[in-house]
């Protein structure tokens, strides 16, 4: 899938959209072309990922606070949270790659991939936000 995403980045300049130096920005309110729809889906994922990274910092701060109360034989919360995140990232990527196969080889495939990434990333952000604010 990463090759498909990279292929999209190579194709975008050829469409005229990027070749115009963004003189014609993406219309994410009413996208009409596949390039716009995919570009807008990528933009939405970038925003969701930025939000996840901000909430991640809060969750790690909470984990560090929890580690003040652990015993010598307990695994630190920061280790558990970090390992969970490291396991979640490949899960998300593989799940979205599988979902994108609904349009395998078509121009819609990258859009489906980004939409899935956005959805799963927002769900993970909610989970981490809940962890950061509990108790």
N, C-alpha and C positions, 0 to 999 in steps of 0.2 A: 504494500500500500504506500509506503513512503516513496517508492518510485513513481507511483501515480500522482502523488502530491507534488513531487519534484517536476514531473512532466507538466503539470498544470502551471507551475511557476515559469516554465520555459515557454508554454503556449501563450500565457497572458500577454507578453510583449507583442507577439505576432497578431493579436486580435485588434490592435490599435488602441485598446484601453490604456495599457501602460506605455505604449509608444508615444502617446500624446503627453507624456509627462504628467499624468493625472489631471490634464486640463479638463477632462470629462470624468469627474469622480463617480464612484459607485453610487447607484441609486438603491439604497437598501430599504427605502420605504415602499417602492413599487418596482422591484427589479424585473426586467423583461427578457434578459438574455441569460443563457446558462453561465456565461462568464460572470455576470453580475451576481447571480444567485449563489454561485460557488464563492466568489469574492466576499459577499456579504456573510455567508456561512463561516468563512475563515475569520472574518473580522469579529463575528459573534463569539467564536471560540477563543480568539485572542483576549477578548474582554473577560470571558468566563475564567480563563487561565490566570489573568492578572488578579481577579477577585480571589481565586483559590489561593494564590501565593500570599496575598494579604492576610487571609484568614488562617493560612498555614502558620504564619508567624505568631498569631494569637494562640493557636492550639499548642504550638511548641512552648510558648511562655507558660501556658497552663500546665503542661507536662512537667516543665522544670519546677514549677511550684509544688506539684504533687510529689516530686522526688525528694522534697525536704522531709517527707514522712515515711520513707521506705526503710525496711530493714536490710541488713547486710546480705541476706540470702535472696532478696527480691530483685527482679529485673527492673531497671529504671523505666519510668513512663516514657521518657524521651526516646529510649531505644525501641520500645514497643510501638510507639506512634510512628517513628521513622521507618521501622521495618514494615508496618502496615501500609504506609504510603508508598514505599518502594515496591510492594507487592501489588498495590492497586494500579499503579501507572501502567505496567505491562498488561494487566487485566483489561483496563480501559481501552488501550490501544488495540489489543487483539479482538475484543468484543466489537469495537467500532469497525475494524477491518472486516470482520465477519458480516456485520450488518450492511456494510457498503457493497458486499457481493451481490446484493439484490439488483444492482445495476452494473455488474462486472463488465469492464471494458467500455462502458458507455460514459458519456460526458456527465451524467448524474452521479457517478460513483464518488468523486471527490466531495461533492456537496453532501451526500449522505454521510460520508466519513466525518466531515466537520460538524454536521448537525448532531451526530451521535456523540462526538467528543464534547460538544457544548452541553448536551443534556446530562451526560455522566459526570462531567466536571462540575456542573451546578449542583447536582445531587451530592457529590463528595464535599463541595463547599458547605452545603447545609449541614452535613454530618460533622465536619470539622468545627463549624461554628457552634453546634450543639455541644461538642466536647469542650470547646474553649469557654463556654458560659455556664456549664453545669456546676452545681454546688457552689 
